[in-house]
């Protein structure tokens, strides 16, 4: 009897290991340092990619990562062609057609960037021009705290373009994700940064409706965080 039970366990384990991987096409954009896309090699690195690799391995998935510009990502979310999106903030509009994980990949904060460190000391930007990535809304708490008017915002097509505007002095400030801004500003010698602590934004993995049990993904995200915490 024991021999038969052992045989059945082995057969079941073999069937599980031989089960075909579920294929998912997941969209992201160049979002350093969390997701870094190398156009020359068409490869991805960064913390969020490590999350995806961990989830892929433990849930027996095959994840194909697709890079798209942010403006295109926003359109694709509604169309249902791709299976998942990361790192994505959750809001009511997106939740109409996407299933979000409950556990965030990370918490982002905004940063203020300028060509002069003294310009970061003010809390009144009412008469200043500010560049921001198109499609990323300025949080009301930051707009109120720093007296930023809508007509003073210049929308750029990319974060890189925002810093080009700053370098050429076409704007006085850039507001973007603090960590991403530090990454982009590394190539400049004269850009200074200040983290804006008035607002925090968690970002998640979001899936096309019904394609996966997000609770399983939440568990893997938690496991990965624990693993990283222990290794540090």
MOSULTA-V311115 format. One record per run of one state. SS is the DSSP state (h for helix, s for strand, l for the rest). FROM is the first residue (numbers start at 1). TO is the last residue. If there is no record, write none. Layout:
# MOSULTA-V311115
ss:SS from:FROM to:TO
ss:SS from:FROM to:TO
This chain:
# MOSULTA-V311115
ss:l from:1 to:1
ss:h from:2 to:17
ss:l from:18 to:21
ss:s from:22 to:28
ss:l from:29 to:30
ss:s from:31 to:31
ss:l from:32 to:34
ss:s from:35 to:38
ss:l from:39 to:42
ss:s from:43 to:45
ss:l from:46 to:46
ss:h from:47 to:58
ss:l from:59 to:60
ss:s from:61 to:67
ss:l from:68 to:69
ss:h from:70 to:79
ss:l from:80 to:83
ss:s from:84 to:88
ss:l from:89 to:93
ss:h from:94 to:96
ss:l from:97 to:97
ss:s from:98 to:100
ss:l from:101 to:105
ss:s from:106 to:114
ss:l from:115 to:116
ss:h from:117 to:121
ss:l from:122 to:129
ss:s from:130 to:133
ss:l from:134 to:139
ss:h from:140 to:145
ss:l from:146 to:149
ss:h from:150 to:152
ss:s from:153 to:156
ss:l from:157 to:158
ss:h from:159 to:167
ss:l from:168 to:172
ss:s from:173 to:177
ss:h from:178 to:187
ss:l from:188 to:191
ss:s from:192 to:208
ss:l from:209 to:213
ss:h from:214 to:231
ss:l from:232 to:232
